[in-house]
């Protein structure tokens, strides 16, 4: 097919100025809301995937162990042994329809992105997806999720730890389909969910990490640098995690040193987030230096002490730490950040490790060419649809645009694309990221790149009725869109 833009005498060289690649910094912090670090006096942190970043080897271990549990304890077929973890299969933020056994990506407007619905390890044709949902790609809100992404029939996978769960779910379904085995979708989903949960609840994952910290924990020196810098700047620090004390203690000693607790004003373990933020009933309990529970009533939270369970309402009452002077970092948008921002007015920072590899892809020449071509084609289609004689050309351009969109998606992940975008809309994950976080970044080490008084300003982006003001710019802020003069005359 002859490119639409070549037909018009336009080349990428006209659209893509030199130096446009590498504009985005993977180590930068990105703002959804204006926030000045000058106003932040207290920094709070989750532990897993916030203070402690883990290698992908951990996902393989979780997958393999849960798979073996299904075979040994749940009596699933031995043939599942042939399935290994597929690191590039799933992405975070996908939805799973339990009744239909569909894993899929949904955009901010509750529409399934066609081409990203999978049953097992194979894609489901677009026509079948639309038929399954009554002739539409739209998923009603009541089906999709409650506040924490757990709807009556559709669950959203928002945890980084859910990557092996999605892959195991797809692998088991793939085996059953290939071998003509009938299964109850609800039972299968629950069995796999329980097997994955066992890996965590029974402490298997903790033992693997504790046994070989060097193998599983990444960037420990950067964690130390961030915490030490904040303490030297007279900031107060606290930790609220769902992980047990012995595990956190060993990990922090590995990353920060044996005196790591001296850096924190409060340390709360096994907090049971997100219930910690909403339920007033569980009181704090103190642990001794060996991690054993104490029985005394907690009337104050002391520096250097370790506390278990508790609730945020008592935490606020005992510390007086309220509002925008507190900035809390976590990786789970629902369990870590949502309640803090919406109910309690804390500032929030989302840790999104996927940001770094995605930005590296965005900075490639291939991505920039594809995006520029796609945007220019969209402008052409919008302009030329008023011409009745252009129907055949429009069909060709629509096909070309779809091919480019698919190519751009595949740069990130061949099955599901980017965690931040569907073809053009933000994903449901992106919508929640913007709603529940003031700032987001690949890791807390990004804080080292900014002065402690730095102010983050979100960039003004066009609302659709403001779009003509931005028509000569694309997402990079410097790429020219062709046919601007013609397009401004469209009424």
Secondary structure, 3 states (H helix, E strand, C coil): CCCHHHHCCCCHHHHCCCCCCCCCCCCCCEECCCEEHHHCCEEEECCECCCEEECCHHHHHHHHHHHHHHHHCCCCCHHHHHCCCCCCCCCCCCEEECCCCEEEEEECCCEEEEEEEEECCEECCHHHHHHHCCCCCECCHHHHCCCCCECCCEEECCCCCHHHHHHHHHHHHHHHHHCCCCCCHHHHHHHHHHHHHHHHHCCHHHHHHHHCHHHHEECHHHHHHHHHHHHHCCCEEEEECCCCHHHHHHHHHHHCCCCHHHHCCEEEECCCCCHHHHCCCCCEEEECCCCCECCCCCCCCCCCCEEEECCHHHHHHHHCCCHHHEEEEECCHHHHHHHHHHCCCCEEEEECCHHHHHHHHHCCHHHHHHHHHHHHHHHHHHHHCCCHHHHHHHHHHHHHHHHHHHHHHHHHCCCCCCCCECCCCEEHHHHHHHHHCCEEECCHHHHHHCCCCCEECCCCCCCHHHHHHHCCCCCCCCCCCCCHHHHCCCC
